[in-house]
């Protein structure tokens, strides 16, 4: 159980980091929703130690693409 709490804490840290990075471009709701979707993909992971890292990378890639699209929409 302590391991689950540790993972949950690391996931919250990831969300804060991504919100700080993308909060000026994307809504916090979109950031949270995207992260939850990525996290759900790892719900059955046998080894959970790396889940926060994988979630961070996958979410950041998606948010980067979304932010780039938002920037293009503003420029048009």
Secondary structure, 3 states (H helix, E strand, C coil): CHHHHHHHHHHHHHHHHHHHHHCCCCCHHHHHHHHHHHHHCCCCCCCCCCHHHHHHHHHHHHHHHHHHHHHHHHHC
